[in-house]
Amino acid sequence: MTRKAKLLCALLLSPALLLAQGAPALKSGEQVYRETCVVCHGPGLANAPRPGDRQVWGKLMAEGQAVLTAHGWVGVRAMPPKGGRNDLSLEEFARAVAWMARESGGNWQDPDARLLERIRAEEGKRLEQLRKSGKG
């Protein structure tokens, strides 16, 4: 087998091998909350909304899941972008937001591909707003 053929086979087999080995599983919303979000959201540091506070979360949830998630992802008020965890995927972050909303009386579901697209669109809008205001 030529070197090019070996390389092509390796490239073609790589995704299959990853699937066979199992790509790293995404963290659940509760897992992300317990590993990261609880530091601020648990005690309510810097006015971080505490899970279970239906009044505060009710107002936040009124913004909509895509908007609230995108603003948190980009960073909002005292919250750093991605909750300070650059290694989180958007989906994992969105799962944590949905989990906190559910704990606070909401019926938000973990994001599917369509919701992730809407979150990305909102992220772009928010970044543009921040850029225009000189904060981004």
C-alpha positions as CSV (number, residue, x, y, z in Angstrom):
1,M,0.0,0.0,0.0
2,T,1.4,3.4,-0.9
3,R,2.0,6.1,1.7
4,K,-0.9,8.2,0.3
5,A,-3.2,5.2,0.5
6,K,-2.2,4.5,4.1
7,L,-2.8,8.1,5.0
8,L,-6.2,8.2,3.3
9,C,-7.2,5.0,5.1
10,A,-6.1,6.5,8.4
11,L,-8.1,9.6,7.8
12,L,-11.2,7.7,6.8
13,L,-11.0,5.4,9.7
14,S,-10.3,8.1,12.3
15,P,-14.0,9.1,12.8
16,A,-15.0,5.5,12.9
17,L,-12.4,4.7,15.5
18,L,-13.5,7.7,17.6
19,L,-17.1,6.5,17.5
20,A,-16.1,3.0,18.3
21,Q,-14.0,4.2,21.3
22,G,-16.7,6.5,22.3
23,A,-16.2,10.2,22.0
24,P,-16.2,12.0,25.3
25,A,-19.7,12.3,26.7
26,L,-21.1,15.7,27.2
27,K,-21.6,16.7,30.8
28,S,-25.1,17.0,32.1
29,G,-26.5,20.4,33.1
30,E,-26.5,19.3,36.8
31,Q,-22.9,18.1,36.5
32,V,-21.7,21.4,35.0
33,Y,-23.6,23.3,37.7
34,R,-22.0,21.2,40.4
35,E,-18.5,21.5,38.9
36,T,-18.7,25.2,38.0
37,C,-21.8,27.3,38.4
38,V,-22.4,26.4,42.1
39,V,-19.4,28.6,43.1
40,C,-21.4,31.8,42.4
41,H,-24.9,30.7,41.8
42,G,-25.1,28.5,44.9
43,P,-24.5,31.4,47.4
44,G,-25.7,34.1,45.0
45,L,-22.4,35.9,44.8
46,A,-22.5,39.2,42.9
47,N,-26.3,38.7,42.6
48,A,-25.9,35.5,40.6
49,P,-29.5,34.0,40.5
50,R,-29.7,31.0,42.8
51,P,-31.4,27.9,41.5
52,G,-34.8,27.6,43.1
53,D,-35.4,31.3,43.3
54,R,-38.6,31.3,41.2
55,Q,-39.0,35.1,41.4
56,V,-35.6,36.0,40.0
57,W,-35.4,33.1,37.5
58,G,-39.0,33.9,36.4
59,K,-37.9,37.3,35.2
60,L,-34.8,35.8,33.6
61,M,-36.7,33.0,31.9
62,A,-39.0,35.6,30.4
63,E,-36.1,36.7,28.2
64,G,-36.2,33.3,26.5
65,Q,-33.9,30.4,26.6
66,A,-31.8,31.3,23.6
67,V,-31.3,34.9,24.7
68,L,-30.5,34.1,28.4
69,T,-28.1,31.3,27.4
70,A,-26.3,33.4,24.8
71,H,-25.9,36.4,27.2
72,G,-24.5,34.1,29.9
73,W,-22.2,32.4,27.3
74,V,-20.8,35.8,26.2
75,G,-20.7,37.1,29.8
76,V,-23.3,39.3,31.5
77,R,-23.1,41.5,34.5
78,A,-20.5,40.1,36.9
79,M,-20.5,36.7,35.1
80,P,-17.5,36.0,33.0
81,P,-17.9,34.4,29.5
82,K,-18.7,30.7,29.6
83,G,-18.9,31.0,33.4
84,G,-15.2,31.2,33.5
85,R,-14.8,27.7,32.0
86,N,-13.3,28.0,28.5
87,D,-13.3,24.2,28.2
88,L,-17.1,23.9,28.3
89,S,-18.9,23.4,25.0
90,L,-21.9,25.7,24.3
91,E,-24.1,22.6,24.6
92,E,-22.8,21.8,28.1
93,F,-23.2,25.4,29.1
94,A,-26.7,25.5,27.7
95,R,-27.6,22.3,29.6
96,A,-26.5,24.0,32.9
97,V,-28.6,27.0,32.2
98,A,-31.6,24.8,31.4
99,W,-31.0,22.7,34.5
100,M,-31.0,25.9,36.7
101,A,-34.2,27.1,35.0
102,R,-35.9,23.7,35.7
103,E,-34.8,23.8,39.3
104,S,-36.5,27.2,39.5
105,G,-39.8,26.2,38.1
106,G,-39.2,26.5,34.4
107,N,-39.7,23.8,31.8
108,W,-36.6,24.4,29.7
109,Q,-35.3,21.4,27.9
110,D,-31.7,20.6,27.1
111,P,-30.8,22.2,23.8
112,D,-31.2,20.4,20.5
113,A,-29.5,21.4,17.3
114,R,-32.2,24.0,16.4
115,L,-31.9,25.7,19.8
116,L,-28.1,25.7,19.6
117,E,-28.4,27.6,16.3
118,R,-30.7,30.2,17.9
119,I,-28.3,30.6,20.8
120,R,-25.4,31.1,18.3
121,A,-27.5,33.7,16.5
122,E,-28.2,35.5,19.8
123,E,-24.5,35.3,20.7
124,G,-23.6,37.1,17.5
125,K,-26.2,39.8,18.2
126,R,-24.9,40.2,21.8
127,L,-21.3,40.4,20.7
128,E,-22.2,43.1,18.1
129,Q,-24.1,45.1,20.8
130,L,-21.0,44.9,23.1
131,R,-18.7,45.9,20.3
132,K,-20.8,48.9,19.4
133,S,-21.0,50.0,23.1
134,G,-17.2,49.7,23.4
135,K,-17.5,46.8,25.9
136,G,-16.5,44.0,23.6
